[in-house]
């Protein structure tokens, strides 16, 4: 693989890891606010 391909894959992997961490933090923050969480889930999942 060339250098550009490796860097591109690393960016994707880092982006996925950051997205997972962000989702976990959001879930933990809104765990107590059940109604808000249900509203967000309702918007994403009709």
C-alpha positions in Angstrom: 0.0 0.0 0.0 1.2 3.5 -0.7 1.5 6.1 2.1 -1.7 8.0 1.1 -3.8 4.8 1.3 -2.5 4.0 4.8 -3.2 7.6 6.0 -6.7 7.4 4.5 -7.5 4.2 6.4 -6.1 5.6 9.6 -8.4 8.6 9.3 -11.4 6.3 8.8 -10.5 4.2 11.8 -9.9 7.2 14.0 -13.2 8.7 12.9 -15.1 5.5 13.7 -13.4 5.3 17.2 -14.3 8.9 17.9 -17.9 8.4 16.7 -18.2 5.4 19.1 -16.8 7.3 22.0 -19.1 10.2 21.3 -22.2 7.9 21.1 -21.2 6.3 24.4 -20.8 9.7 26.1 -24.2 10.9 24.7 -25.9 7.7 25.9 -24.3 8.0 29.4 -25.3 11.7 29.6 -28.9 11.2 28.6 -29.3 7.9 30.5 -31.2 9.7 33.3 -33.3 11.8 30.9 -35.5 9.0 29.6 -38.0 11.1 27.8 -35.3 13.0 25.9 -33.6 9.7 24.9 -37.0 8.3 23.8 -37.6 11.4 21.7 -34.2 11.1 20.0 -34.7 7.4 19.4 -38.2 8.1 18.1 -36.8 10.6 15.5 -34.1 8.2 14.3 -36.4 5.1 14.4 -39.9 5.8 13.2 
